[in-house]
Amino acid sequence: MPTSPLPRRGASPRAPVATARSFWPYLLPIAVLAALTVAISALPASLVTHFLPSGVHAEDFSGSAWHGSAGRITVNARDAGALEWHLHPEALLHLRIAADLHWVKGGFVIDAIAEGDRHSLVASNIQGGGPIEDLRDFGVAAGWHGSAKVDVRELKAVFSGSEANIQSAVGDITVSDVASSQVAAGADLGGYSLHFADAAMTPDADVTAVLTDTGGPVSVDAVIHFSAKNRSGMLSGTVKERADAPAALHNQLDNLAQLHVRDSQGRIPVDLEFTF
């Protein structure tokens, strides 16, 4: 009976020949992703209107659905500035939308990475800032002036009709050169920092942010409890004017101290409830 020849000494056994079938599980996702990228790049930017939550309207489009912009966005009929996006096609394999975002509202500019659908949104690496008065269309800081800086690592929200309900936030928001014509005759009130810890906001729980001053005529030490269920917040803490505070501010805080007695260190307790 013939026998197979033995391999020569020092020779390595012949490796099996790879077949196209063995590579197919790896090639298929790549092929699908390439096809999606080509298809998206050929679609108009206006296609994104089909993925917007109710209450959000966009127009003045340019570019493609993959990398485009909307020159005018409104939220509940309020001017919400302009938005540029650059999609991540691989997210479509999981039936999600993910993109790099560049948002501009007047002089306020924000860059972020976002992923979500019509029901929820997760944004990360939220960086930017600008004049807080450019946010007045959203009802933010009405009557106030100053500059804000945003450094939020993660923000989660769910959409309910035309409203976005924040579920969690981790990061910091700082403001500087804060002033209002109704406080101390418009004097500079310094800067403040709002720090959101790693806590989730659920329908039955609150999330807490720490508010402190970063220098200026007022010393502030407070916490803010946000309630998603009631869409309200409660600021609790103390304020105290510093020695170099304007006379008008001294007078206003002295009037406040008539209602809330100063503690042994001269601080005035404050409790302020608000809605959002």
C-alpha positions in Angstrom: 0.0 0.0 0.0 1.5 3.4 -0.9 2.2 5.7 2.0 2.5 9.5 2.2 6.1 10.7 2.1 7.3 11.8 5.5 8.2 15.5 5.8 11.9 16.2 5.6 13.7 16.9 8.8 13.4 20.6 9.7 10.4 21.2 7.4 7.3 22.7 8.9 3.9 21.1 8.3 2.0 22.9 5.5 -0.6 25.4 7.0 -4.2 24.9 5.8 -5.2 27.3 3.1 -7.6 30.0 4.4 -10.9 30.1 2.5 -13.0 33.2 1.7 -15.7 31.6 4.0 -13.5 32.0 7.0 -13.1 35.7 6.4 -16.8 36.3 5.6 -17.9 37.0 9.3 -15.4 39.8 9.4 -16.0 41.1 5.9 -19.8 41.4 6.2 -19.9 44.2 8.9 -17.2 46.1 7.0 -19.1 45.8 3.7 -22.4 46.8 5.3 -20.7 49.8 7.0 -19.1 50.9 3.7 -22.5 50.7 2.0 -24.2 52.7 4.7 -21.5 55.4 4.5 -21.8 55.7 0.8 -25.6 55.8 1.0 -25.7 58.4 3.8 -23.2 60.6 2.0 -25.6 60.7 -1.0 -28.7 61.6 1.1 -29.7 65.3 1.7 -29.2 66.8 5.2 -32.9 67.5 5.5 -33.4 63.7 6.1 -32.6 64.3 9.8 -36.0 65.9 10.3 -37.5 62.4 10.4 -35.4 61.7 13.6 -36.2 64.9 15.5 -38.4 64.8 18.6 -41.8 66.5 18.4 -41.5 70.3 19.1 -38.1 70.5 17.4 -38.0 72.0 13.9 -35.0 72.5 11.6 -34.5 74.3 8.3 -31.9 76.0 6.1 -30.0 72.8 5.5 -26.7 72.3 3.7 -24.4 69.3 3.1 -25.5 65.7 3.4 -27.1 63.5 6.0 -23.7 62.2 6.9 -22.0 65.6 7.3 -24.4 68.5 7.2 -25.9 71.5 9.0 -29.2 73.2 9.8 -28.9 77.0 9.8 -32.0 77.5 11.9 -33.4 75.3 14.7 -36.4 76.0 16.9 -37.6 74.2 20.0 -41.2 74.8 20.9 -41.1 77.8 18.5 -38.1 79.3 20.3 -34.9 80.1 18.4 -32.4 77.4 19.2 -29.5 78.6 17.0 -27.8 76.4 14.4 -26.3 72.9 14.4 -23.6 71.1 12.4 -23.2 67.3 12.7 -20.9 64.5 11.5 -22.6 61.1 11.8 -20.9 57.9 13.0 -22.2 55.3 10.5 -21.3 52.4 12.6 -24.0 53.3 15.1 -26.6 52.6 12.4 -25.7 48.9 12.7 -27.3 49.0 16.2 -30.3 51.1 15.0 -29.0 54.2 16.8 -27.9 57.6 15.7 -24.5 58.9 16.9 -22.7 62.1 15.8 -20.2 64.8 16.6 -22.2 68.0 17.1 -21.3 71.7 16.9 -24.0 74.0 18.2 -24.0 77.8 17.9 -26.5 80.2 19.5 -25.2 83.8 19.0 -21.8 83.8 20.8 -22.6 80.6 22.7 -20.8 77.6 21.2 -21.0 73.9 22.3 -19.2 70.8 20.9 -20.3 67.3 22.0 -20.7 63.7 21.0 -24.3 62.5 21.1 -26.0 59.2 20.6 -29.8 58.5 20.8 -33.1 58.2 19.0 -36.5 59.9 19.1 -37.0 58.8 22.7 -33.7 59.4 24.5 -30.3 61.1 24.2 -26.9 60.5 25.8 -24.3 63.3 25.2 -20.7 63.2 26.3 -17.6 65.4 26.2 -19.8 68.5 26.2 -17.4 71.5 25.9 -17.9 75.2 25.2 -19.5 78.3 26.5 -20.2 81.9 25.8 -22.4 84.9 26.9 -25.3 83.7 29.1 -27.5 86.4 27.7 -27.5 84.5 24.4 -29.5 81.8 26.1 -32.5 84.1 27.0 -34.7 82.5 24.3 -34.7 79.4 26.5 -35.7 81.4 29.6 -32.2 81.0 31.1 -30.8 83.8 33.2 -33.3 86.4 32.1 -32.0 89.8 33.0 -28.5 88.6 33.8 -25.2 89.1 32.1 -21.9 87.2 32.2 -20.0 84.3 30.6 -20.5 80.6 31.1 -18.1 77.7 30.6 -19.5 74.1 30.1 -17.5 71.0 30.9 -19.9 68.1 31.3 -18.7 64.6 30.9 -22.1 63.0 30.4 -25.7 64.1 30.1 -28.7 61.7 29.8 -32.2 62.8 28.8 -35.5 61.3 27.7 -38.1 63.0 25.5 -41.7 63.2 26.6 -43.7 64.9 23.9 -41.9 68.2 23.2 -40.0 68.2 26.5 -36.6 66.8 27.4 -36.4 65.4 30.9 -32.8 65.2 32.2 -32.1 61.9 34.0 -28.4 62.5 35.0 -25.6 65.0 34.6 -21.9 64.7 35.5 -19.6 67.6 35.2 -19.3 71.4 35.8 -20.8 74.6 34.7 -19.0 77.8 35.7 -20.0 81.4 35.2 -17.9 84.6 35.5 -18.5 88.4 35.5 -22.1 87.8 36.6 -24.3 91.0 36.8 -27.9 92.0 36.9 -29.4 95.5 36.9 -31.7 94.4 39.8 -28.8 93.4 42.1 -26.3 95.9 43.5 -27.1 98.4 40.7 -25.6 96.1 38.1 -22.2 95.7 39.9 -20.0 92.7 39.0 -21.0 89.8 41.3 -18.0 87.6 40.5 -18.0 84.0 39.4 -19.7 80.7 40.5 -19.3 77.0 39.9 -22.1 74.4 39.7 -20.8 70.8 40.1 -23.0 67.8 39.2 -21.9 64.6 40.9 -22.2 61.1 39.5 -25.8 60.6 40.4 -28.8 59.5 38.4 -32.1 61.4 38.3 -35.0 58.9 38.4 -38.8 59.7 38.6 -38.7 59.2 42.4 -35.3 60.6 43.3 -33.4 63.9 43.2 -30.0 64.8 41.9 -27.8 67.2 43.8 -25.5 69.9 42.5 -23.0 71.9 44.6 -23.0 75.7 44.1 -19.9 77.7 45.2 -18.4 81.0 44.4 -15.1 81.3 42.5 -14.3 84.8 43.9 -15.9 88.2 43.9 -17.9 90.3 46.4 -20.2 87.4 47.5 -19.3 84.2 49.3 -21.8 81.4 48.4 -22.0 77.9 49.8 -25.1 76.0 48.7 -26.6 72.9 47.2 -29.4 72.5 44.6 -31.7 69.6 44.7 -33.4 68.9 41.3 -36.6 66.8 41.1 -37.4 65.3 37.7 -40.8 64.2 38.9 -41.9 67.7 39.9 -39.7 69.5 37.4 -38.5 71.8 40.2 -35.4 72.7 42.1 -34.5 73.9 45.6 -31.5 76.0 46.4 -30.4 75.8 50.0 -27.3 77.4 51.5 -25.7 80.6 52.8 -24.5 83.9 51.3 -22.3 86.6 52.7 -20.8 89.8 51.3 -17.1 90.2 51.4 -15.4 93.3 52.7 -14.8 94.8 49.3 -18.5 94.4 48.2 -20.2 97.5 46.7 -22.3 99.5 49.1 -25.5 98.7 47.2 -24.9 95.0 47.7 -24.2 95.5 51.4 -27.6 97.2 51.7 -29.5 94.5 49.8 -28.0 91.7 51.9 -28.7 93.7 55.1 -32.4 93.9 54.0 -32.4 90.1 53.3 -30.9 89.6 56.8 -34.0 91.2 58.3 -36.0 88.1 57.0 -33.3 85.5 57.5 -31.1 86.1 60.6 -27.3 85.8 60.0 -25.5 83.0 61.8 -22.6 83.4 64.1 -20.2 83.9 61.1 -22.4 86.5 59.5 -23.8 84.3 56.8 -27.4 84.6 55.7 -29.3 81.4 55.1 -31.2 81.2 51.8 -33.9 78.8 50.4 -35.1 79.4 46.9 -37.5 77.1 45.0 -37.8 77.2 41.2 -39.2 75.2 38.3 -37.6 74.1 35.0 
